[in-house]
Amino acid sequence: MDIRFVDIKSDSTHLSDIKRLYNTAFPPAERAPFRLLVRGANKRRNVDFFACMDGNEWVGMLYVVNHLDLSYIFYLAVDDRQRGRGCGTAILKTAQEVYSGRRLFLAIEEIEEKYENYSERIKRLRFYENAGFARTEQKVQEADVIYDLMSINGPVKNKEYRDLIRSFVGFRMLFIPLKILND
């Protein structure tokens, strides 16, 4: 698999595919308004919004917010028709190369048996572990959703996380309950 990232700012060819994928891959409670993502990618230098390509074929999307030595994978999704081929792992491996030397991290749905889709959450956890991410034993709350953090190259402090989010959403962050619960 030959994964490469194409910056959405310079190539909007796949934007409608990405919007469809974004709206179907993530539950409403976990989605920011799509126009905010596009605007952030176009206006902020610390945002990377990529169409993920395998050769010349579009396979998914990756959205990363950067601050200092942190790179936060906000969204990663693989097109339904491409799942099961190793695209997600290949995207994460390419991201590790692109963000080499940085603390690359992401948030997954909280891993607790109390959730109806616990087995699905475990499967997702194993996927990220197989791609080189490790649980940090930190939980983060974004609005009403609690996530477990996973990273490469170390944990993230609460202030670092809040500063990263502030660098992306600005003053609007004041209205979003947002914190690492066990920093």
Protein Blocks (a to p, Z undefined) as FASTA:
>chain_A
ZZddddfklocklmmmmmmmmmmmpcfklpccfklmmmmmmmpmkbccddddehjacfbd
cddddehjbccdfbacddfklgonlmmmmmmmmmmmmmgoiacddddddddfkbmklmmm
mmmmmmmmmnopacehiacdehjbccddddehiaadfklmmmmmmmmnmmmlmmpccddf
bZZ
